[in-house]
């Protein structure tokens, strides 16, 4: 772990796919979770949208990215882009 993570304490990390990059310095990341349904016990896939701060504009549509929890940066944005793990081919 980097020195920044140690100073700030434990923050959640998520991996997801960029589904929008139309805003300035903001990307929308779709994070996938697999959970067991409480009643039917079937494994289902649940998606959530996270708005992440991308100061350099390095993430593009379809990229696989790692984001980290941050303080609220705006009304909806409370994640920061850590790295682009995999570039999309398109």
N, C-alpha and C positions, 0 to 999 in steps of 0.2 A: 504494500500500500504506500501511496505517496505521503510525503510529509504534510501536505495540506489536509489530508483526511485525518491524520492523527491530531493535529491542532484543533480541528473543528469538531471532533468527536465522530461517532458513528452516524453515517447518513445512508439512506436507502439508495441502492443502485438498481437500475432496471435496464433491460435490453429490449429494443423494439425497432420497428420499421418506420421510416419517415413517410407520412402520408400527405403532408402539405409543407411547402416552404414559401408560400406566397407573401407572408408577412415580413416586415423588416426586422432582422435579428431574432426571429422566432420561428421555431419549427414545431409541427404537430407530430407526435410519435405515438404509434399504436403499439401498446404493450399487451402481450398474450399471456394468460394464466390458464392452467388446467386445474380444475377443482372437481371434487366429488359432490354430486347433487345430494343435499341432506336427506331427502325422502326416497329418491329412486336409486341412489347409490351409483349412478352412471357418471362417468368422467365426462365433463363438458368443458369447452373452451370459452373463456370469458375475455373479452377485449376491453381495454380502457384507453382513453386518449389523454396524453400528457402534453402540456405546452412547455417547451424547453427553450432556454436562452442560447442562441447561437451567434455570438458576437462577431465572429469572422465570416460567417456565411459559408462554412465549408461543407455542410450536409446538404445533399440533394435528394430529390424524390426517389424513393425506393431503397435508399441506403439503410444498412443495418447500423444502429448507433447504440452507444452506452450513455445513459443519462444518470445524474446524481441529484438527490434532493437538495434544495437550497431554500434560502429565506424567500418570502414572497417578493417577486420582482415586479408584478403588476396584479391586476384583479384576478387573472386566471393562471399566470405563469409562476410556477414554483419549482422548476427543475432546470438544471444546467447541462449542456452538452459536454461530455467528458472526451469522447473520441468516436470516430467513425470506424467501426470494426470491419465492415464489408461494404464495398462500393457496388451499386447496382450496374448492370450491364447496359441498360437503356439510357 
